[in-house]
Amino acid sequence: MTDSAAALAATTAVPTAEELRAELDALFERVGRPLVITHRGTTLGSFPDNTVRAAIAALRSGTDVVEVDVIRSTDGEYYLFHNGYEGKHFAGAEDLRTLAAAEIDELSFCWQGERGTVRPTRLLDLLRALPEAWLNIDRSWFYWPELLDLLAEAGAARRVLLKSPPEPEALAALAAHPTPFLYYPIVTTPEQFAQVRSVPGLNLVGAEILAATSEDPYASPSAVAALAAEYPLVQVNALNLENGARLYLGHDDEKALLEGPEAGWGPLVRSGATAIQTDWPHLLREHLAQQGLRTGLSAPGL
């Protein structure tokens, strides 16, 4: 085999589960703990969420991983978007999932009450624009296994973290896929996590844990520690959602900004989690640096 043929085979070969976990381990080794995961990219000023420019902004703001959501057009093209936000972003446009790609491509995000110039981002365009960046693909499980095929063909498996609720159909599709994508479920109890762990064929690397009150199982530091002792990725959320849901005991971005970083993010850092999802990566990164958990800002993936 020639050198060029060997190189091509190396890029097209299906990675093993061990190889993909080694990539995640290398990320932790390079940037430290906890990882900063930015929710839908950095969405300040004229940068709408779930766009390539928001992803670039998040990376320049010091994030380690960019979280995105995915929808599919009626003719099979994948876009970054969280369905249900059409009214906010496109002034009442119909459900993007009912549109063809050509129709979605003609849309532009609203900004300051007017139609702007930024258009929806195709998933493949994001992968091509940021070939080194780590991505957490969240809402996408309803498109498995077809989306998994696209990610595998695009050579993205080494830098993609997949996440979903523990829905049996999604887990079965993921477990049956020939590419052992890095995966972690969204769970509220150790029993829920154990059910996911019992599914053969998953390349399970941890969990996103939710705890609204001190009575919830994952509010216990020992439960978090037990999970982190066995799996590298244990994520908590600092996000503030429109519905007011408490994702981790009320320790969140709003509290961090209004009362101080230690009030909002300090308990998350001390929780034992190895990743924190936020809408304010630059400020969280600064707080972690002050705690000796980060050096200066970097732009991994750019």
C-alpha positions as CSV (number, residue, x, y, z in Angstrom):
1,M,0.0,0.0,0.0
2,T,1.4,3.4,-0.9
3,D,1.7,6.2,1.7
4,S,-1.2,8.1,0.1
5,A,-3.4,5.0,0.1
6,A,-2.5,4.3,3.7
7,A,-3.4,7.8,4.7
8,L,-6.7,7.6,2.9
9,A,-7.5,4.3,4.6
10,A,-6.6,5.8,8.0
11,T,-9.1,8.7,7.5
12,T,-11.9,6.5,6.2
13,A,-11.5,3.6,8.6
14,V,-14.2,3.3,11.3
15,P,-12.6,4.3,14.6
16,T,-12.8,1.9,17.5
17,A,-14.6,2.8,20.7
18,E,-11.2,2.9,22.5
19,E,-9.8,5.3,19.9
20,L,-12.7,7.7,20.3
21,R,-12.5,7.5,24.1
22,A,-8.8,8.3,23.8
23,E,-9.7,11.4,21.8
24,L,-11.9,12.6,24.7
25,D,-9.2,11.8,27.2
26,A,-6.8,13.8,25.2
27,L,-9.2,16.8,25.2
28,F,-9.4,16.6,29.0
29,E,-5.7,16.3,29.3
30,R,-5.2,19.4,27.0
31,V,-7.7,21.8,28.6
32,G,-8.3,20.5,32.1
33,R,-11.5,20.0,34.1
34,P,-14.3,21.0,34.1
35,L,-14.9,21.4,30.4
36,V,-16.7,24.5,29.3
37,I,-19.6,23.6,27.0
38,T,-21.3,26.6,25.3
39,H,-25.1,26.3,24.8
40,R,-25.9,26.9,21.1
41,G,-22.7,29.0,20.7
42,T,-22.2,32.5,21.9
43,T,-25.3,34.6,21.0
44,L,-24.4,38.2,21.7
45,G,-25.1,41.2,19.4
46,S,-25.8,40.1,15.8
47,F,-24.9,36.5,16.4
48,P,-28.0,34.2,16.5
49,D,-27.7,30.9,18.2
50,N,-27.1,27.6,16.4
51,T,-25.1,29.3,13.6
52,V,-21.5,29.0,12.5
53,R,-20.7,32.5,13.6
54,A,-22.1,31.7,17.1
55,A,-19.8,28.6,17.2
56,I,-16.8,30.7,16.2
57,A,-17.7,33.3,18.8
58,A,-17.9,30.6,21.5
59,L,-14.5,29.2,20.6
60,R,-13.0,32.7,20.7
61,S,-14.7,33.2,24.1
62,G,-12.8,30.2,25.5
63,T,-15.2,27.3,25.2
64,D,-13.9,23.8,24.9
65,V,-17.0,22.3,23.3
66,V,-19.9,24.0,21.3
67,E,-23.3,22.5,21.8
68,V,-25.7,22.6,18.8
69,D,-29.2,21.3,17.9
70,V,-30.1,19.8,14.5
71,I,-33.3,19.7,12.4
72,R,-33.8,18.2,9.0
73,S,-35.6,19.7,5.9
74,T,-38.2,17.7,4.0
75,D,-35.6,16.8,1.4
76,G,-33.0,15.5,3.8
77,E,-30.7,18.4,4.5
78,Y,-29.5,19.0,8.1
79,Y,-29.4,22.4,9.7
80,L,-28.4,23.9,13.1
81,F,-31.7,24.9,14.7
82,H,-33.8,24.2,17.8
83,N,-37.3,23.6,16.5
84,G,-39.9,25.7,18.3
85,Y,-38.0,28.9,18.1
86,E,-39.1,29.9,14.6
87,G,-41.3,32.8,15.9
88,K,-38.3,34.3,17.8
89,H,-35.8,34.0,15.0
90,F,-37.8,34.3,11.8
91,A,-40.9,36.4,12.7
92,G,-43.4,33.7,12.6
93,A,-42.0,31.4,10.0
94,E,-43.6,27.9,9.9
95,D,-41.9,24.9,11.4
96,L,-38.6,24.6,9.6
97,R,-38.9,20.8,9.6
98,T,-41.8,21.2,7.1
99,L,-39.7,23.2,4.6
100,A,-37.4,22.1,1.8
101,A,-33.8,23.1,2.0
102,A,-34.2,25.8,-0.7
103,E,-36.9,27.4,1.5
104,I,-34.8,27.3,4.6
105,D,-31.8,28.8,2.8
106,E,-33.9,31.8,1.9
107,L,-34.7,32.6,5.5
108,S,-32.7,35.1,7.5
109,F,-32.6,35.7,11.2
110,C,-34.3,38.7,12.7
111,W,-32.1,41.2,14.5
112,Q,-33.3,44.3,16.4
113,G,-36.8,43.6,15.1
114,E,-35.8,43.6,11.5
115,R,-34.8,40.9,9.0
116,G,-31.1,40.6,9.2
117,T,-28.5,39.1,6.9
118,V,-27.5,35.9,8.7
119,R,-29.0,32.7,7.2
120,P,-29.5,29.3,8.8
121,T,-26.3,27.1,8.9
122,R,-26.2,23.7,7.4
123,L,-24.6,21.1,9.6
124,L,-22.1,20.1,6.9
125,D,-21.1,23.7,6.5
126,L,-20.3,23.9,10.3
127,L,-18.3,20.7,10.1
128,R,-16.3,22.1,7.2
129,A,-15.8,25.5,8.7
130,L,-14.5,24.2,12.0
131,P,-12.8,20.9,11.3
132,E,-11.0,20.8,14.6
133,A,-13.7,22.0,17.0
134,W,-15.4,19.7,19.4
135,L,-19.2,19.6,19.1
136,N,-21.9,18.4,21.4
137,I,-24.9,17.5,19.2
138,D,-28.0,17.7,21.4
139,R,-31.4,17.6,19.8
140,S,-30.9,15.2,16.9
141,W,-31.8,11.8,18.1
142,F,-35.1,11.7,16.1
143,Y,-32.8,11.5,13.0
144,W,-30.8,8.6,14.1
145,P,-29.4,6.5,12.3
146,E,-29.5,8.6,9.1
147,L,-27.7,11.6,10.8
148,L,-25.2,9.2,12.3
149,D,-24.4,8.0,8.7
150,L,-23.7,11.6,7.7
151,L,-21.5,12.3,10.7
152,A,-19.5,9.1,10.0
153,E,-19.1,9.9,6.3
154,A,-18.0,13.5,7.2
155,G,-15.2,12.0,9.4
156,A,-16.6,13.9,12.5
157,A,-16.7,11.0,14.9
158,R,-13.5,11.9,16.7
159,R,-14.8,15.3,17.8
160,V,-18.5,14.8,18.3
161,L,-20.3,14.1,21.6
162,L,-23.8,12.8,21.1
163,K,-26.5,13.3,23.8
164,S,-30.1,12.4,24.2
165,P,-32.8,11.5,26.7
166,P,-32.7,7.7,27.4
167,E,-35.3,6.8,24.8
168,P,-35.2,3.2,23.8
169,E,-35.6,3.8,20.0
170,A,-32.7,6.3,19.9
171,L,-30.5,4.1,22.0
172,A,-31.1,1.1,19.8
173,A,-30.3,3.1,16.7
174,L,-27.0,4.4,18.2
175,A,-26.0,1.0,19.6
176,A,-26.5,-0.7,16.2
177,H,-24.5,1.9,14.2
178,P,-21.1,0.7,13.0
179,T,-19.4,3.9,14.3
180,P,-19.2,3.8,18.1
181,F,-19.9,7.5,18.6
182,L,-19.1,9.0,22.0
183,Y,-22.4,9.2,23.9
184,Y,-23.9,10.4,27.1
185,P,-27.6,10.5,28.2
186,I,-29.6,13.1,30.0
187,V,-30.6,11.5,33.3
188,T,-32.1,12.4,36.7
189,T,-31.4,9.2,38.7
190,P,-28.7,6.5,38.9
191,E,-31.4,4.0,38.0
192,Q,-32.1,5.8,34.8
193,F,-28.4,5.7,34.0
194,A,-28.1,2.0,34.9
195,Q,-30.8,1.3,32.3
196,V,-28.8,3.1,29.6
197,R,-25.6,1.3,30.7
198,S,-27.4,-2.0,30.2
199,V,-27.8,-1.4,26.5
200,P,-25.1,-3.3,24.7
201,G,-23.1,-1.5,21.9
202,L,-23.1,2.0,23.3
203,N,-19.8,3.9,23.7
204,L,-20.9,5.4,26.9
205,V,-18.7,8.1,28.3
206,G,-20.8,9.7,31.1
207,A,-24.0,11.6,31.6
208,E,-25.7,14.9,31.8
209,I,-27.2,15.0,35.3
210,L,-30.2,17.0,36.4
211,A,-31.1,17.8,40.0
212,A,-33.8,20.4,40.7
213,T,-33.9,20.1,44.5
214,S,-31.7,18.8,47.3
215,E,-33.9,15.7,47.4
216,D,-32.9,14.6,43.9
217,P,-30.4,11.8,43.7
218,Y,-27.7,13.7,41.8
219,A,-27.8,16.5,44.3
220,S,-25.6,14.2,46.4
221,P,-21.9,14.8,45.9
222,S,-21.4,11.1,46.5
223,A,-23.6,10.2,43.6
224,V,-21.8,12.6,41.3
225,A,-18.4,11.3,42.6
226,A,-19.5,7.7,41.9
227,L,-20.4,8.5,38.3
228,A,-17.2,10.6,37.7
229,A,-15.0,7.8,39.1
230,E,-16.3,5.5,36.4
231,Y,-16.8,7.8,33.4
232,P,-14.9,10.9,32.2
233,L,-17.8,13.1,31.3
234,V,-20.3,14.2,34.0
235,Q,-22.1,17.4,32.9
236,V,-24.1,19.9,34.9
237,N,-25.9,22.9,33.5
238,A,-25.7,26.5,34.5
239,L,-28.3,27.4,31.9
240,N,-31.4,29.4,32.5
241,L,-34.3,28.2,30.4
242,E,-37.5,30.2,29.4
243,N,-39.6,27.8,31.5
244,G,-37.6,28.6,34.7
245,A,-36.6,24.9,35.2
246,R,-33.9,24.4,37.8
247,L,-31.3,22.2,36.1
248,Y,-28.9,22.0,39.0
249,L,-30.1,23.2,42.4
250,G,-30.6,26.8,41.2
251,H,-26.8,27.3,40.7
252,D,-26.9,29.0,37.3
253,D,-25.7,31.7,34.9
254,E,-28.1,34.3,36.2
255,K,-27.0,33.9,39.8
256,A,-23.3,34.0,38.6
257,L,-23.9,37.3,36.8
258,L,-26.2,39.0,39.3
259,E,-24.6,37.9,42.6
260,G,-21.1,37.0,41.5
261,P,-19.4,34.0,39.8
262,E,-18.8,32.1,43.1
263,A,-22.5,32.2,43.9
264,G,-23.6,30.8,40.6
265,W,-20.8,28.7,39.3
266,G,-18.8,27.9,42.4
267,P,-21.2,25.1,43.6
268,L,-21.1,23.6,40.1
269,V,-17.3,23.6,40.1
270,R,-17.3,21.9,43.5
271,S,-20.0,19.4,42.6
272,G,-17.5,16.9,41.2
273,A,-18.8,17.4,37.6
274,T,-16.3,17.4,34.8
275,A,-18.2,19.7,32.4
276,I,-20.4,22.7,32.8
277,Q,-22.7,24.0,30.1
278,T,-23.2,27.7,30.0
279,D,-24.4,30.7,27.9
280,W,-21.5,32.8,29.2
281,P,-18.3,30.9,28.3
282,H,-15.9,33.9,28.6
283,L,-17.0,34.7,32.1
284,L,-17.1,31.1,33.3
285,R,-13.7,30.6,31.8
286,E,-12.4,33.7,33.7
287,H,-13.8,32.3,36.9
288,L,-12.1,29.0,36.3
289,A,-8.9,30.8,35.7
290,Q,-9.2,32.6,39.0
291,Q,-9.6,29.2,40.7
292,G,-6.5,27.9,39.0
293,L,-8.4,25.6,36.8
294,R,-7.6,27.4,33.5
295,T,-4.9,29.6,32.1
296,G,-5.8,32.4,29.7
297,L,-8.3,32.3,26.9
298,S,-7.6,30.0,24.0
299,A,-9.4,29.3,20.8
300,P,-9.3,25.5,20.4
301,G,-10.6,24.4,17.0
302,L,-9.9,27.6,15.2
